Amino acid sequence: MVGARDGPGNGWGGMARARGTPAPSSFYWYDLETSGTHPGSDRIMQFAGCRTDTDLEVVDEPYVTYVRLGREV
């Protein structure tokens, strides 16, 4: 019998896993807010993250933090 996660792409967002590589038990999603679009000069202002299981159900408290910026930003 073929399971829901067994076909092409193994059900992991269309990405196949290497043979012998264990399936992830959770995912950590994150987002960065920055002061602009130039990585060399702009700064991270906020970080947020959330862990989900493989069915994308939240399994831990989301985390959000703000970064204290220097005077130059």
N, CA, C and O atoms as a MOPAC input file, in Angstrom:
PM7 MOZYME 1SCF
protein

 N      0.84600 1    -1.18300 1     0.00000 1
 C      0.00000 1     0.00000 1     0.00000 1
 C      0.88700 1     1.24100 1     0.00000 1
 O      1.88000 1     1.29800 1     0.72500 1
 N      0.53600 1     2.21000 1    -0.79500 1
 C      1.29800 1     3.45300 1    -0.88600 1
 C      0.65600 1     4.49000 1     0.01500 1
 O     -0.54300 1     4.75200 1    -0.08200 1
 N      1.45600 1     5.08100 1     0.89300 1
 C      0.94400 1     6.10300 1     1.80200 1
 C      0.83000 1     7.45600 1     1.12400 1
 O      1.32000 1     7.64800 1     0.01100 1
 N      0.18500 1     8.38400 1     1.79800 1
 C     -0.03200 1     9.72200 1     1.24600 1
 C      1.27800 1    10.44700 1     0.99000 1
 O      1.34000 1    11.32000 1     0.12400 1
 N      2.32900 1    10.09900 1     1.73000 1
 C      3.60500 1    10.79300 1     1.57300 1
 C      4.59300 1     9.98700 1     0.74100 1
 O      5.78100 1    10.31000 1     0.73000 1
 N      4.14700 1     8.96500 1     0.05400 1
 C      5.06000 1     8.11400 1    -0.71400 1
 C      5.06700 1     8.41100 1    -2.19500 1
 O      5.66900 1     7.47700 1    -2.72500 1
 N      4.75400 1     9.10500 1    -2.92100 1
 C      4.79900 1     9.18400 1    -4.37000 1
 C      5.84900 1    10.14100 1    -4.83300 1
 O      6.79100 1    10.43800 1    -4.09800 1
 N      5.70800 1    10.62600 1    -6.03000 1
 C      6.69400 1    11.56500 1    -6.55600 1
 C      6.86200 1    12.76200 1    -5.62700 1
 O      5.89000 1    13.38800 1    -5.20600 1
 N      8.08500 1    13.05300 1    -5.32800 1
 C      8.36700 1    14.18700 1    -4.44800 1
 C      8.17700 1    13.86000 1    -2.98300 1
 O      8.46800 1    14.69700 1    -2.12900 1
 N      7.69600 1    12.66800 1    -2.66700 1
 C      7.51600 1    12.22000 1    -1.28200 1
 C      6.63000 1    13.11700 1    -0.44700 1
 O      6.63900 1    12.99400 1     0.77700 1
 N      5.86200 1    14.01600 1    -1.04700 1
 C      4.94600 1    14.84000 1    -0.28400 1
 C      5.59400 1    15.98800 1     0.46300 1
 O      4.91600 1    16.65400 1     1.24500 1
 N      6.85300 1    16.24500 1     0.26100 1
 C      7.54900 1    17.30300 1     1.00300 1
 C      7.73100 1    18.52100 1     0.12000 1
 O      8.86100 1    18.87700 1    -0.21600 1
 N      6.64900 1    19.16200 1    -0.25600 1
 C      6.72500 1    20.37000 1    -1.06600 1
 C      7.28700 1    20.11900 1    -2.45100 1
 O      7.85900 1    21.02800 1    -3.05300 1
 N      7.13800 1    18.91100 1    -2.97000 1
 C      7.62900 1    18.59600 1    -4.29800 1
 C      9.11100 1    18.28400 1    -4.34500 1
 O      9.65400 1    18.04700 1    -5.42400 1
 N      9.77700 1    18.27900 1    -3.20100 1
 C     11.21200 1    18.00800 1    -3.16800 1
 C     11.43900 1    16.56200 1    -2.73300 1
 O     10.91400 1    16.13200 1    -1.70600 1
 N     12.21000 1    15.82100 1    -3.50100 1
 C     12.52100 1    14.44700 1    -3.13500 1
 C     13.64700 1    14.43100 1    -2.10400 1
 O     14.54600 1    15.27100 1    -2.13700 1
 N     13.58400 1    13.46700 1    -1.19100 1
 C     14.64800 1    13.29400 1    -0.21000 1
 C     15.65800 1    12.29600 1    -0.74800 1
 O     15.29700 1    11.39500 1    -1.50500 1
 N     16.91300 1    12.44900 1    -0.36700 1
 C     17.93700 1    11.48900 1    -0.74900 1
 C     17.63900 1    10.15200 1    -0.07300 1
 O     17.15500 1    10.11700 1     1.05800 1
 N     17.92500 1     9.07400 1    -0.75800 1
 C     17.67800 1     7.74200 1    -0.20400 1
 C     18.41100 1     7.60200 1     1.12800 1
 O     19.59000 1     7.93900 1     1.23500 1
 N     17.71400 1     7.10900 1     2.12300 1
 C     18.30800 1     6.91700 1     3.43800 1
 C     18.25500 1     8.13900 1     4.33700 1
 O     18.62300 1     8.05800 1     5.50800 1
 N     17.80200 1     9.27200 1     3.80900 1
 C     17.68900 1    10.48500 1     4.61500 1
 C     16.36400 1    10.44900 1     5.36300 1
 O     15.31000 1    10.31300 1     4.74200 1
 N     16.39900 1    10.57000 1     6.69200 1
 C     15.13400 1    10.52500 1     7.43200 1
 C     14.24900 1    11.72700 1     7.11300 1
 O     14.73800 1    12.82800 1     6.85700 1
 N     12.95000 1    11.49600 1     7.13400 1
 C     11.99200 1    12.58300 1     6.90600 1
 C     12.04500 1    13.54600 1     8.08600 1
 O     12.22800 1    13.11500 1     9.22500 1
 N     11.88900 1    14.83500 1     7.83100 1
 C     11.87000 1    15.78400 1     8.94800 1
 C     10.63300 1    15.54800 1     9.81100 1
 O      9.57600 1    15.17100 1     9.30500 1
 N     10.77400 1    15.77200 1    11.11200 1
 C      9.62100 1    15.62100 1    11.99800 1
 C      8.93500 1    16.95700 1    12.23400 1
 O      7.80800 1    17.00800 1    12.72600 1
 N      9.62900 1    18.04600 1    11.87600 1
 C      9.02900 1    19.37400 1    12.00900 1
 C      9.76500 1    20.33800 1    11.09300 1
 O     10.83800 1    20.03600 1    10.56900 1
 N      9.16200 1    21.50200 1    10.91400 1
 C      9.75700 1    22.56800 1    10.11400 1
 C      9.78100 1    23.83600 1    10.95200 1
 O      8.89800 1    24.05100 1    11.78300 1
 N     10.78300 1    24.67100 1    10.73900 1
 C     10.81400 1    25.97000 1    11.41000 1
 C     10.72000 1    27.03700 1    10.32900 1
 O     11.60900 1    27.15600 1     9.48500 1
 N      9.63700 1    27.81200 1    10.35800 1
 C      9.37800 1    28.87200 1     9.39100 1
 C      9.79600 1    30.18500 1    10.01900 1
 O      9.51600 1    30.42700 1    11.19400 1
 N     10.46400 1    31.03800 1     9.25400 1
 C     10.86800 1    32.32000 1     9.82300 1
 C     10.73100 1    33.44100 1     8.80700 1
 O     10.67000 1    33.21100 1     7.60000 1
 N     10.68400 1    34.65200 1     9.32600 1
 C     10.54600 1    35.85000 1     8.50000 1
 C     11.39900 1    36.94500 1     9.11300 1
 O     11.42600 1    37.11000 1    10.33300 1
 N     12.08300 1    37.68100 1     8.28200 1
 C     12.87600 1    38.82400 1     8.72100 1
 C     12.29600 1    40.08900 1     8.13000 1
 O     11.96100 1    40.13200 1     6.94600 1
 N     12.17600 1    41.10800 1     8.94100 1
 C     11.80500 1    42.43700 1     8.44900 1
 C     13.06500 1    43.28500 1     8.52000 1
 O     13.77100 1    43.28300 1     9.52800 1
 N     13.33900 1    44.00600 1     7.44900 1
 C     14.56700 1    44.79700 1     7.39000 1
 C     14.26000 1    46.26800 1     7.13900 1
 O     13.12900 1    46.65000 1     6.83700 1
 N     15.30000 1    47.07600 1     7.27400 1
 C     15.14500 1    48.51900 1     7.09000 1
 C     15.22200 1    48.92200 1     5.62000 1
 O     15.12200 1    50.10900 1     5.30900 1
 N     15.39400 1    47.97600 1     4.71800 1
 C     15.46700 1    48.27900 1     3.29300 1
 C     15.78700 1    47.03300 1     2.49100 1
 O     15.64700 1    45.91400 1     2.98300 1
 N     16.21600 1    47.23100 1     1.25400 1
 C     16.47200 1    46.10100 1     0.35900 1
 C     17.94000 1    45.90900 1     0.00800 1
 O     18.25500 1    45.11900 1    -0.88200 1
 N     18.83600 1    46.60200 1     0.67400 1
 C     20.26900 1    46.49200 1     0.39200 1
 C     20.96800 1    45.75700 1     1.53700 1
 O     21.21400 1    46.35900 1     2.58300 1
 N     21.29700 1    44.46200 1     1.36500 1
 C     21.87200 1    43.66700 1     2.44600 1
 C     23.16400 1    44.24300 1     3.02700 1
 O     23.44800 1    44.03400 1     4.20600 1
 N     23.94000 1    44.95000 1     2.23700 1
 C     25.19900 1    45.50300 1     2.72300 1
 C     25.04800 1    46.67000 1     3.67100 1
 O     25.93600 1    46.92200 1     4.48400 1
 N     23.93900 1    47.38900 1     3.58400 1
 C     23.79300 1    48.58300 1     4.41800 1
 C     22.53500 1    48.59000 1     5.28200 1
 O     22.49400 1    49.31000 1     6.27900 1
 N     21.52300 1    47.82300 1     4.94100 1
 C     20.28500 1    47.81100 1     5.72000 1
 C     20.37500 1    46.78100 1     6.83700 1
 O     21.19500 1    45.86500 1     6.78000 1
 N     19.53900 1    46.93100 1     7.84000 1
 C     19.61700 1    46.10600 1     9.04600 1
 C     18.32300 1    45.33200 1     9.28300 1
 O     17.24000 1    45.74600 1     8.86900 1
 N     18.47200 1    44.18800 1     9.96600 1
 C     17.30700 1    43.42000 1    10.40000 1
 C     16.63200 1    44.19000 1    11.52300 1
 O     17.29600 1    44.63200 1    12.46100 1
 N     15.32100 1    44.35300 1    11.43700 1
 C     14.56000 1    45.08600 1    12.44700 1
 C     13.66100 1    44.16600 1    13.27300 1
 O     13.36000 1    44.47400 1    14.42600 1
 N     13.23000 1    43.04300 1    12.69700 1
 C     12.34200 1    42.12600 1    13.40300 1
 C     12.58400 1    40.71100 1    12.90100 1
 O     12.85700 1    40.49500 1    11.72000 1
 N     12.47800 1    39.74200 1    13.82100 1
 C     12.56100 1    38.32600 1    13.49100 1
 C     11.32300 1    37.64800 1    14.06200 1
 O     10.93700 1    37.90900 1    15.20100 1
 N     10.70100 1    36.77700 1    13.27100 1
 C      9.56600 1    35.99000 1    13.75000 1
 C      9.73700 1    34.56300 1    13.24700 1
 O     10.18200 1    34.34600 1    12.12000 1
 N      9.38300 1    33.59300 1    14.08100 1
 C      9.50700 1    32.19700 1    13.69000 1
 C      8.42400 1    31.35000 1    14.32000 1
 O      7.83700 1    31.71200 1    15.34000 1
 N      8.17100 1    30.20200 1    13.68600 1
 C      7.12400 1    29.30400 1    14.17200 1
 C      7.47100 1    27.87800 1    13.73900 1
 O      7.83100 1    27.65800 1    12.58300 1
 N      7.36700 1    26.90800 1    14.65300 1
 C      7.61100 1    25.50100 1    14.33100 1
 C      6.28200 1    24.80200 1    14.06100 1
 O      5.31000 1    24.96700 1    14.79900 1
 N      6.26500 1    24.00400 1    12.96700 1
 C      5.08200 1    23.21100 1    12.62800 1
 C      5.48900 1    21.75000 1    12.47400 1
 O      6.66400 1    21.43400 1    12.28600 1
 N      4.50200 1    20.87000 1    12.55500 1
 C      4.77000 1    19.47200 1    12.23100 1
 C      4.67600 1    19.31000 1    10.71400 1
 O      4.50200 1    20.29000 1     9.99000 1
 N      4.79100 1    18.09100 1    10.24700 1
 C      4.78100 1    17.86700 1     8.79900 1
 C      3.41300 1    18.07600 1     8.16300 1
 O      3.30000 1    18.11800 1     6.93800 1
 N      2.36900 1    18.20800 1     8.98600 1
 C      1.03700 1    18.55200 1     8.48200 1
 C      0.78300 1    20.05000 1     8.57600 1
 O     -0.33600 1    20.51300 1     8.35600 1
 N      1.83500 1    20.81200 1     8.90600 1
 C      1.81300 1    22.27100 1     9.02700 1
 C      0.94200 1    22.76500 1    10.18000 1
 O      0.45000 1    23.89300 1    10.15000 1
 N      0.75300 1    21.92900 1    11.18700 1
 C      0.06300 1    22.33300 1    12.41000 1
 C      1.09800 1    22.92500 1    13.36000 1
 O      2.16000 1    22.33400 1    13.55500 1
 N      0.81100 1    24.06700 1    13.94800 1
 C      1.74000 1    24.72400 1    14.87200 1
 C      1.94800 1    23.82500 1    16.08700 1
 O      0.98300 1    23.36800 1    16.69900 1
 N      3.22500 1    23.57100 1    16.43700 1
 C      3.53200 1    22.67400 1    17.55400 1
 C      4.25400 1    23.37200 1    18.70000 1
 O      4.52600 1    22.74500 1    19.72300 1
 N      4.56400 1    24.63800 1    18.55400 1
 C      5.25200 1    25.37300 1    19.60800 1
 C      4.82200 1    26.83000 1    19.53400 1
 O      4.28000 1    27.27600 1    18.52300 1
 N      5.06500 1    27.56000 1    20.59900 1
 C      4.70300 1    28.97800 1    20.62200 1
 C      5.49400 1    29.74700 1    19.56100 1
 O      6.70900 1    29.57700 1    19.47100 1
 N      4.84400 1    30.57800 1    18.76400 1
 C      5.57700 1    31.43000 1    17.82500 1
 C      6.51400 1    32.36700 1    18.59000 1
 O      6.25400 1    32.71800 1    19.74100 1
 N      7.59300 1    32.76000 1    17.94200 1
 C      8.58200 1    33.63900 1    18.55400 1
 C      8.68500 1    34.91200 1    17.71800 1
 O      8.81100 1    34.84300 1    16.49500 1
 N      8.63400 1    36.05700 1    18.36300 1
 C      8.78700 1    37.34700 1    17.68800 1
 C      9.70000 1    38.20900 1    18.54100 1
 O      9.53600 1    38.28400 1    19.75800 1
 N     10.66700 1    38.86100 1    17.89600 1
 C     11.52600 1    39.78800 1    18.61900 1
 C     11.86700 1    40.96300 1    17.71500 1
 O     11.93200 1    40.83500 1    16.49300 1
 N     12.08100 1    42.09700 1    18.34100 1
 C     12.49300 1    43.30000 1    17.62800 1
 C     13.95800 1    43.55900 1    17.94300 1
 O     14.42400 1    43.26000 1    19.04200 1
 N     14.67500 1    44.10700 1    16.99100 1
 C     16.09700 1    44.36300 1    17.15200 1
 C     16.30600 1    45.83300 1    17.46500 1
 O     15.76700 1    46.70700 1    16.78600 1
 N     17.09400 1    46.09700 1    18.49800 1
 C     17.42200 1    47.48800 1    18.82300 1
 C     18.43500 1    47.98400 1    17.79400 1
 O     19.52100 1    47.42300 1    17.64800 1
 N     18.06600 1    49.02800 1    17.09800 1
 C     18.91200 1    49.56700 1    16.03700 1
 C     19.78900 1    50.68700 1    16.56300 1
 O     19.43400 1    51.38000 1    17.51700 1
 N     20.93200 1    50.85300 1    15.93100 1
 C     21.80500 1    51.96500 1    16.27600 1
 C     21.24200 1    53.27600 1    15.75400 1
 O     20.26400 1    53.28400 1    15.00700 1
 N     21.84100 1    54.35300 1    16.13500 1
 C     21.37200 1    55.68200 1    15.72300 1
 C     21.44900 1    55.90600 1    14.21300 1
 O     20.69300 1    56.71200 1    13.66900 1
 N     22.35500 1    55.20100 1    13.53300 1
 C     22.53200 1    55.43900 1    12.09600 1
 C     21.36500 1    54.94000 1    11.25900 1
 O     21.25900 1    55.32200 1    10.09400 1
 N     20.49100 1    54.11000 1    11.79600 1
 C     19.36700 1    53.56900 1    11.00500 1
 C     18.15800 1    54.45300 1    11.15600 1
 O     17.11200 1    54.17300 1    10.57100 1

